[in-house]
Amino acid sequence: MALTPVAAVAADTNGSATGWAGAWTGSAQGVYPVGYSVAQPGPTGPAGPGNTAPLLTAAFPDNQARNQTLRMIVHPSVAGASWRVRLTNEFGTRPVTFGRSYVGLQSSGANVAPGSNRALTFGGRRSVTVPAGRTTLSDPVSVKVTDAWSQRLAVSLHVAGESGPMTWHAAAFTTSYLSDPNAGDHTADPTDTAFPHSTTSWFFVSEVQAQRQDATTVVAFGDSITDGFFSTMNGNDRWPDVLQRRLDERRSAHRPISVITEAIGGNMVTRIGRTPGGCTPCDGPPALDRLDRDVLDRPGVRVVILLEGINDLGGGNASADQVIAGYREIIRRVHAQGIKIIGATLTPSGGTEFGLYGTPETDAKRRAINDFIRTSGMFDGVADFSAVTEDPANPGHLRPAYDTNSTVGGAGDHLHPNRAGFLAMGAAIDVAQVERFVRQPAVKRAA
């Protein structure tokens, strides 16, 4: 499937001199509730390909926003004083009108720090209507973030009228807040009184940019393992978060580097789709189709770290050659923009009881793909996640210490590493190499 053209206000391209950098992203993946959410409050929806996530029935009784306010909490990866916010209606079927939108500093829960809440404008106007299949980028707004690790932004959106189908990112691993339906505009409220409902997903917001002349962007591009499945809620301990902290520790000698996560649970490299009975719409647009939107069109991107392919094997029964062909196309398109790309080896999935993830055949394909990543020379660098997560006593399986669920507790599923596994993966990345790639001039290669 190909993505509809989505930029109502064009994003800055890589290498532009506008001084904007990606500070946070949440890949738009489809229409609520189709997707794989994690720790979402609410009853489980009807089973089947059309409805896989728990339903927020109190906030969205008919699966749409209705004259209500959504307070989305996002974690910028760099400090800053001026921001732009992208609102998305990419998967909607009708225009969505945002009557008012605000950005402020979260203090606790749905509370906003006193004096920090600022109104967003779009082309100078307070209200904006985003057509179906489109996005829009706000004007700059001034909110001072001095410490990106201790401060989060609260993006408050008033949906005027009915939204129709809502574009979302299912698994945020961050708690956001919702008003009652028909509660009206509470975007300017500093307190959480009007926000009785919580969600662990992001709705209608897909990007926050920081105005930083000195910052560059690294994109972590992948599936649920990059999205943070089985990491802790609100813990910022996905492997891209670990990488961000490691880069920050060395930042005194270098320009700031912002790591943004463009990952979708279930996502595939190829367009092969799920085997019969699976939920292809749940997986979001394949990496080949969202590469421009989520990587090449983001501002200031200098490095991509790609971890994706296990869903093609375990969910879609693709061949190793099909995944490698997808890698080759991604590498070619990334290099054509003068961006470096690091290949991350696929982590093991032996013992997984759903799909084809746990079979010996899938593991053989995974090993062939990892050999390509390590030895083909097509990637500019390698992050060997397989080496640090695979159990040497039980090849093809995760280390037992990494095979539990840090999100909700209990046993793991043999596919997703836990918090400890993500720490090991983040530590396996050569940060000196990432810094070197960032400092090198961007040289575009022939496509």
N, C-alpha and C positions, 0 to 999 in steps of 0.2 A: 504494500500500500504506500502511496506517496502522500506526503503532507501537503495540505492546502497552503498556499502562500499566506503568511500570518502576520507580517510586520506592518501594522498601520502606521507606525513611526519607525523608520529604519534604524536598526542598531548600528553602532559604529563597527567598522570592520577591523580585523587584526592589523596592527601596525599604524593605526590612525594616531594623529597627534592631538586628539581632543582632550586627553587627560582623564578619561573614564576607564574604570576597571571593573570587572565582575567582582561583586562582594558576596553574593548569595544567589543560588538558583534552586528551583524545584521543578524538575522536568514535567511539563504538562503531558499526561499520559492517556487521558480518555475522559469518559463521562461517568461521574458518580452514579451508582456505587460499583461500577465494573472495575475491578482491580484487586490487588492484594494489600489490604490495610493491616496494621499491626497494633494491638492493644487499643483498638477503637471501642469506645463505649457504645452500648446499644445492642439490641437483639440481633442475632444472626439472620441475615436475609435468606430468601428462598435459594435453595441450591441450584446450580446450573450455570452455564456459560454466561448468561445475561445478568447475573447478580451474585457476586461472590463475597462481598464485603459486609461486615456488620452495618446495620442501618441506623442512622441518627434520626430516629422517628420523631422524637420530641422537637428537634430543631427543624427538620425537613420532612414533614409527614407525607408529602407527595414528591420527595426526592428533588426538590428545588428550593431555592431561597425565595422568600416572599416578604417584601417590605421589611427587611431585617438587617442587622449589622453583624458582620463577621470580623473578629479581631484576630488576625493571623500573626503569629509570633515567628520571627525569622532571626537567624544568628549570622550577622555579617562576619566575614573572615578578616577584614581589615578595619582599622579605625578610620574615621572621616567626619567631615562636617557638612557635606552636601551629597544628596542622594537622588537617584531616579528609580522609580518603581514601574515594573511592567505588569499590567493587568492583561489577563488572557481569557478569551472566549473561543479558543481554537477548536474545541470539540462541541461547542454549542450549536443549536439549530435555529436560534433566534437572537436578535440583538439583546444585550444586557446593559441596562443603564445603572451606573453608579452615581447616586445623587450627591454624595459627599465621600471623600476619602481623607484619612489623616495618617500621619506617621509620627510616632513618639518613642520614647524609651520605656520598655517594660520595667516596672519596679518589682511586682510579684503577681503571679496569677494573671488575671486580665486587667490589673491596675497599671496605669501609665504614670511615670514619674511626673510630679507637678511641674508645670511650666514647659514641658518638653514636647507636647503634642502640637504638630503643625499640619495645616491643611495642604493637601496635594492639589495641584492644578494641572490641567491638560490643555496646552495651547492657550494658557491664561484663564481657562474656565474651570469652575469648581466641579461641575457635573460633566460626565463623559458617557457616551453610549458606544459600546464596543460591538461591532457587527459580528455575526456568526462567522467562525473560521478565522478571526483576526485577533491581534493584540494591539495594545497601545502603551506608549512609554510616557511617563509623566514629565512635567517640567522639574528642574532641580528644586529640592526642598532642603532647608537647613535644619539639621538635628545633629548635635555634637555627640559623637561616640569617641571616647578617649581610650577605651580598653575593650577591644573586640571580644576578648574571652569572658569578660564579666558582664557585658551589656548586650541586650537584645533589642531589636526593633519590633514595635507593635504596629502592624499595618491594619488600619480599621477601614472597612468598606461597607457603605450602606447600599444595599441592592434595592433600588426603587422599583416597586411593582414586582412582577414575577420574573424570575431569571430564565425559566426553562431549564434544559439539561445543563448541569454545572461541570465545567472543566476543573479537574482536580489532579493532585499528586497524592496517591493513596497513603503511602507510608512515610510520614514526616519524622517519626521518633522525637517529635516536639509537640507539646500540648498547646493548642490554640483554643479560641473561645467563640461562642455563638450566642446571639440573643434569641428570644422567642420569635416565632413567625409573627409578622404584623406588629412587631414592637417598634418599628420606625427607626429613625436615625439616631444612633448613639455613638457616632464616630468621635465626637469631641469629648465624651465622658472620660474623666480621669479615673473613675472607680470602676469596679467590676460588677456593680449592682445589677446592671442590665444584661449581664452575660452569664446566665445560669448553666449553660451547656458547654461541654468540652469536646474537642476532637483531636485525633492524632493524625490528621491529614491537612493539607493545604488546599484552599479553594481560591481560584481566580487570580492568584499571584504566582508568577513564574520567575521573576528576576529582580534583584536589587543591584544597582550599580553605584559605586563610590567615585567621587571626583578626586582622583589622586594622580598628580603628574608623575609620581615616582613609582607607581605600583604596576605590576604585571600579573597575569592570570595563568594558573595551571588548572586544567579541567580533568577531574576524575570521571571517566566516561565508562558506564557499565550497567550492571543489572542489580539484583537484590543484595548481592554481597558487597557492592559498592554503596548501595542505598542505605545499608546498615542493619539489615535483618538480623535479629538476635543480639544487637547491641543494646545498651541500656536506654531507657526513655529519658530524654532531656539530659543525657550524659555527655553528648558530643564526643563519643569514642568510636566512631566509624574509622576505618583506616584513612580516609582523606582528612579527618580531624587530627589524627595522630601525625600525619605528614605536616599539616599546618602548624602544629605546635613545634615540631622539630625545626621547621624553617624559621619560625618566629624566634626560637632560641639563638639562631645564628644571624638574625636580621641586622644586628648593629653594624655589621660590616658591608651590608648589601641593601639594595632597594627592596621595599616590601613586596612580598609575593603572596597573592591571594589564591587559595585553593577553593574551587567551587565544585560541587557535586552534581553531575548530570547523569543520574542513574534512575532506573525504573525497575521495580520488581517484576521478574519474569521476562525481561527484555531479551531479545535475540539479535544477533549480528545479521543474520540472513532474513529473507522474506518467506522462509519455508512454512512458518506457522506451526501451531500445535498439532499433535496427532489427534485422530478422531476422539471426541469427548472432552478435549481440552478447551481452554478459553483463550484463543488468540487475541481478542480485543483487550483482555486483561493485561497483556504484556506491553502495551504501548507500541508506538511506531518502531519498527526495527532500527538498529543503529545506522544502517545504510541510509535510511530515509530521514532520520533526525540529526544526522551529522552536521549539516549546515546550520540548522536552528540552534542546536545545543552546544556546538563547538566553534565552527568557523565564523559564525556571525556574532559571537560574544566579543566584547571589547577587550583588547589588550592581551589576547591569548598567545602564549609563547610555547607552552608544553601541554601535551595530552598524555594521560596515562590510561591505557585501555585494558579493562578486565571484563571480558564478555565472551560467551561462546558455550558455556555449560548448558544453558537452556536450549540452544539449538540441538545439542546432543541428547539431553535427557528429557526434554519436552517435545522436541520436534523430530527426533531421529535423523538429524542431518548427518552427512558424512564429514569426516575431518577435512577433506578437500573442499567441500562447500564452505565451511567456516574459514578456512585459510584463504579461499578466493575472496571472501568478504573482507578479511584483514587486508589483503593486497589493495583492494579498492579504497578502503579507509586510509591506508598509509599513503597511497598516491594522492588522494585529495587533500590530506593534511599537509604533506610536503609541498604541494602546489601553492599553498598559502604561506610557506616559509616557517611552518610550525614544526617543532620536534615532537616525536611520538615515542613513548616508552611502552613496550608490551609487557603485560603482567601475565604470568603463567596461571593456568586454571587450577583452582584448588580441588582436592579430591571430593568425591561424592559417594564412595562405596558404602553400601548399607542403607541408602535412602530408599524408602518403601513406596514412593509415589513416582509415577512416570517411568522413564527408563534410566533415571539418574544412577541407580545403584548397580547396574549390570556390568559384567566384565567387558562387554562390547563397548559400552560408553567409556569405561576407563581406558581401554585401548585407544579409542579415538582421542580422548583427552591427552594421553601421552604423546600421540603423534602431533597434535596441535602444539603442545608444549615444546617438543623438539624443534618445530618450526620457529616458535618465538625465540628460543635460545640460540639457534644456530643459523637461521636464514640470512642474518645481517640486514634484513629489511627495516627492522625497528632501530631507532637511534640508541635505545638502551633497553635493559630488561630488569623487571622487578620480579624476583623469583618467589612468588607467593606460595607456589606448590611446595617448594623445598622447606619452607618454614612451618607449613601447616600439616603436611602429610606425616602420618605415624610411621616411623621407621620399623616398628615391630609389626605393623599391619598395613603394608603398602596399598595405596588406593583408598585409604580411609583417613579421616581427620584424626589428629591426635586427641585422645580422650579428654585432655584438659581443655580443649577448644570446642568440644561437642556437647555443650549445654546451652540453654536459652537464657541470656542475660536480660531479655526484655520483660518476660512474664514469669521467669523461673522454670524449673523443671528440666527435663531431658531435651537434648537437641534433636535435630532431624537428620544428622549426618551429612548435611549439605551446607548449612550456614555456620560459619565460625561465630563464636561468642565474643564478648569483650576482650578476653585474653588473646584470642586468635587475631582480632583486629589490631591489637597492640603489636603483635609479632609481625603482621603484614606491614603496618606503617613503618616499623623499624627496619624492614628489609629494603626499603627504597633508598637509593643512593642520593642523599640530599645535596651532596657536593656536585653531582652530575646535574641535578635539576637546576641548581644555581648557575652552573656553567652554561647550560642551555639558555637560561633566561638572559644571561649577559651577552650571548653571541648575537650578532646582527641577524635579523630574519632574512633568509635568502630563499626566495621562491624557486621551486624546481619545476621543470616541464611536466605537465600533467600527462 
